[in-house]
Amino acid sequence: DSGGWIWCVDIGASVVGAVEKSPPISVILDPAAARQQSKAPAASRPGRRITIRTNTSTAMLSSKGQAQSDEHIQVLAKPAPKARPETFKIVNAWPAHQSAIVSLSSATSPAALVSIDADKEVKVWSTAGDLWGHFSLKGGLDGNEHPVA
């Protein structure tokens, strides 16, 4: 993060926790009910409504050349839900750098994390937070910065 910390999050548990705390979503699958709801006054419908016309292929045309189903799809667009940090299941966290981490990458065989901070310090970590290696990309012994490929 911007404070130099590495946070390990259990994604599976975080998603399950977020879903459990989310309000239920109802979807109308009945076309007749969807048409009836679309005729309701706009004030009684939550969110913003967008209508998208479906594309009809020639395979869906009847013998008269008309589409068998000239339906419109109603899509509800609501504001993004508020962030709830309490749903994140943090497995481990440790202070990794003095400045902001600008890159974090995973490695395999053995499993490791490689972090780079804004000061061009590179550190290699075990997934448990043990420091395995530390080197700098700041420059050579003469103090000048050298190109890095």
C-alpha positions in Angstrom: 0.0 0.0 0.0 1.0 3.7 0.0 2.4 3.2 3.6 4.8 0.4 2.6 2.7 -2.5 4.0 1.9 -5.8 2.3 -1.5 -7.2 3.0 -2.4 -10.8 2.3 -6.2 -11.3 1.9 -8.2 -14.5 1.7 -10.2 -13.7 -1.4 -12.6 -16.7 -1.1 -13.6 -15.8 2.5 -13.8 -12.1 1.6 -16.2 -12.8 -1.3 -18.3 -15.1 0.8 -18.5 -12.5 3.6 -19.4 -9.8 1.2 -22.2 -11.8 -0.4 -23.6 -12.8 3.1 -23.7 -9.1 4.1 -25.2 -7.9 0.7 -28.9 -7.3 0.3 -30.7 -9.9 -1.8 -31.0 -9.2 -5.6 -34.3 -9.9 -7.2 -34.6 -10.5 -11.0 -37.8 -10.7 -12.9 -37.6 -13.6 -15.4 -41.3 -13.5 -16.5 -41.5 -11.3 -19.6 -45.2 -10.3 -18.8 -44.2 -9.2 -15.3 -41.2 -7.3 -16.7 -43.5 -5.4 -19.2 -45.9 -4.6 -16.4 -43.1 -3.3 -14.2 -41.7 -1.2 -17.0 -45.1 0.6 -17.3 -44.8 1.6 -13.7 -44.1 5.3 -13.0 -40.4 6.1 -13.1 -40.5 7.5 -9.5 -41.5 4.1 -8.2 -38.5 2.3 -9.8 -35.2 2.4 -8.0 -32.0 3.4 -9.9 -31.6 4.5 -13.5 -33.2 2.5 -16.3 -31.4 1.8 -19.6 -33.1 0.1 -22.5 -31.0 -2.0 -24.8 -32.4 -3.4 -28.0 -31.4 -7.0 -28.7 -29.7 -7.9 -32.0 -31.8 -10.3 -34.0 -30.0 -12.7 -36.3 -31.4 -14.0 -39.6 -31.9 -17.4 -38.0 -34.5 -15.8 -35.7 -36.6 -14.3 -38.5 -40.0 -15.9 -39.3 -41.0 -16.7 -42.8 -42.5 -13.2 -43.2 -39.1 -11.7 -42.5 -40.0 -10.3 -39.1 -38.3 -11.1 -35.9 -40.1 -13.7 -33.8 -39.3 -11.7 -30.6 -38.9 -8.0 -30.8 -38.4 -7.6 -27.1 -36.4 -4.9 -25.3 -34.1 -5.8 -22.4 -34.5 -3.7 -19.3 -31.2 -3.1 -17.4 -31.1 -1.5 -14.0 -28.1 0.6 -13.4 -27.5 1.6 -9.8 -24.7 3.4 -8.1 -21.8 1.2 -7.0 -22.2 -0.3 -3.6 -20.3 1.4 -0.7 -17.0 -0.2 0.2 -17.1 -2.3 3.3 -13.5 -2.9 4.6 -14.9 -5.2 7.3 -15.6 -7.9 4.7 -11.9 -8.3 3.8 -10.5 -11.3 5.6 -6.8 -10.4 6.3 -4.6 -13.4 6.7 -1.3 -11.6 7.2 0.2 -8.1 7.0 3.6 -6.7 7.6 5.6 -3.4 7.1 7.7 -4.1 4.0 9.1 -0.8 2.9 9.8 2.8 4.2 8.0 4.3 1.1 5.0 3.4 -1.0 5.0 0.0 -2.7 4.6 0.6 -6.5 4.8 -3.0 -7.6 3.9 -6.4 -6.1 4.3 -9.7 -7.9 4.1 -13.3 -7.0 6.6 -16.0 -7.8 6.5 -19.8 -7.7 8.9 -22.6 -6.8 9.1 -21.6 -4.0 6.1 -19.4 -3.4 7.3 -15.9 -2.8 6.3 -12.2 -3.2 8.5 -9.6 -4.8 7.9 -6.0 -3.9 9.4 -2.7 -5.3 8.9 0.6 -3.6 9.1 4.2 -4.8 12.7 4.5 -3.7 13.7 1.6 -6.1 14.2 -0.9 -3.3 13.4 -4.5 -4.2 12.6 -7.1 -1.6 11.8 -10.8 -1.9 9.4 -12.2 0.8 8.1 -15.6 1.8 4.3 -15.8 1.9 4.6 -15.8 5.7 6.3 -12.4 5.7 10.0 -13.5 6.1 12.5 -11.4 4.2 14.5 -13.6 1.8 16.3 -10.9 -0.2 16.8 -7.2 -0.5 18.6 -5.2 -3.2 18.5 -1.7 -4.6 18.0 -0.4 -8.1 19.1 3.1 -7.2 22.6 3.1 -8.8 26.1 1.7 -8.8 29.0 2.3 -6.4 29.8 5.7 -8.0 26.4 7.0 -7.0 25.2 7.5 -10.6 22.1 5.8 -11.9 22.7 3.1 -14.4 20.2 1.9 -17.1 18.3 -1.2 -16.1 16.9 -3.5 -18.8 
